[in-house]
């Protein structure tokens, strides 16, 4: 019965993504690729003025390699926006990147079965 | 004797004496007549004067009544306009909010796609749209939606920045660890956005607009400086009156096209207990506007007051953006011991969880009741007003 007073809860993200990028154009889609692994270069000190997002990336990457997709998921930001932030940080030399490890060659089934048979015979 | 009778001079004298007598008699008659007429005229004049006075008094009374009625009609019209606009703008701002939530999801979903930049452009216009509807709704007596989480002053400034057209001209120059309590986040962001909108509109396109965040003894100041031409004394006086927010604002008296900005600022500032001024000169020669947020609306803590229900939060999980969870570290190969910064994160989380026992949040709690009391008073006032106007609103909402 009582009319709503516009007092709904506001749940949209408080800082919009175009503010985080500062209105700059986004890097092209493959650079770096979603599965590229990123980590902090050794011995880097965080710059004095860092946006909260850059700081969060810094913290996430300080522990080891993390893929671009994972970083984006952790920050809950669009991958393109994270890509721009990562590009910024790596241009300043703070980040190391590594291509994703190559896919393991699937071993042949016959060979695996033979090894298994051999092992069983040993037991 | 005969000589006298025969003397023509004597005759002449006699005749002239007679003539003179006759003339005098006649003049007396005329004089009498004139006097009578004069008296009659004077009487008429007196009565006319009396009538005039009477008419004047009557007209005065009518004027007063007319003015009263006119004011009443105006107030009625203003109220009717406001209540219609409030209801309409309420719907629009709810829709705008819905759209932004949807866009949040789309932006993440298509984060790796070519459309991302276009989606961000749509998001930008959506934010401006949302700000306009919120402003008008507030002026018409509507209420802003409330956020569930506290926001850092820096994020709040960026939020305001995102709500104006030329957001890329705005620079935020200091970071502060202070947070604004959840209920004041939207109002302050709307006010700051209006000030930024003014600053960017009334200064040359290429010039910067700066937000400086200053901690002062009794709160935090957000200072907006532009490099425009400043305001004339008349405009300054008018805007000071609007920013003081102590009188009712006639929505139809804000010009055409209407300039809602300062009126919205004044209203929100007085409603939520912070202050806005725009009467000083910026270092660049333009306007310096200052939003002063008192201690009661600030907190050192990033987490909201304990209203969180776990179930509901799950849906909004992405909003924890800026605070990656320490426990869920994806870096399997490393030990937590090597990560001093994460350890600090964990302690903040611990403080947040046990905030009933620790002294620092307790202080924040003590500050809270003042805010809560004024909120409840404002709420009571709003309820009263609403009850008076309930029929109109209910109708408006049913229609939707």
Interface residues (C-beta under 8 A of the other chain):
Chain A: X1 X2 X3 X4 X5 X6 X7 X8 X9 X10 X11 X12 X13 X14 X15 X16 X17 X18 X19 X20 X21 X22 X23 X25 X26 X29 X34 X49 X52 X53 X56 X59 X60 X62 X63 X64 X65 X66 X70 X72 X74 X75 X76 X77 X78 X79 X80 X81 X82
Chain B: X86 X87 X90 X93 X94 X97 X100 X101 X103 X104 X107 X108 X110 X111 X112 X113 X114 X116 X117 X120 X121 X123 X124 X127 X137 X142 X143 X144 X145 X146 X147 X148 X151 X152 X154 X155 X156 X158 X159 X161 X162 X167 X168 X175 X185 X186 X189 X316 X317 X318 X319 X320 X321 X322 X323 X324 X325 X329 X330 X331 X332 X333 X334 X338 X339 X341 X342 X345 X382 X386 X390 X393 X394 X396 X397
